C-alpha cells in the first residue's frame, strides 16, 4: 500500500524499548536507523506525490530499504537474545 509507515517502531512494536535504548547507546545503530528513516521517508514522499520515477528506480530504493531494515532487525534480535 502506498505511503505506509515503515518505521522500526511501527513494524517491530515489541522491540520499541530496545530500539530507543540502542538509538541512545549505539552510534552505528543510530546512523543506520537515520539512513533507513530517510530512505523510508523518501519512498513515501515519492509514492504520495505520484512523482515521475521509473519503476526500476523505486524498486532499487525499496530494495535498499529492505536490506537496511533486515540488518537493523537482525541487530534487534541479537541484542534481545543477549538480554535474556
Steps between C-alpha positions, in 0.01 A plus 500: 500500500630844412620733772514246781708573809791255506680646800670244722269569792193459276622175345657354814290629793621228738853644467400861565688526831809330357492727194495809720786366713716419196431839344646659814789262561618367162626747242502242219138406566412870515669576167347196329157595634544857374584367152206261512257771616619746235461237229156400627391865502633550147310196372178608675529851361559370146200269526263756647595779261473266202848619401626407155739220592578188304372173647854362500628802694229481767565126515867563574410745777262246652764227475753721680241574770432128537871417540540770764187390683619140505838603642332708770260216580786251528668738743181523706476120513863471609465763771174348618663157535789651697257648751351161586 
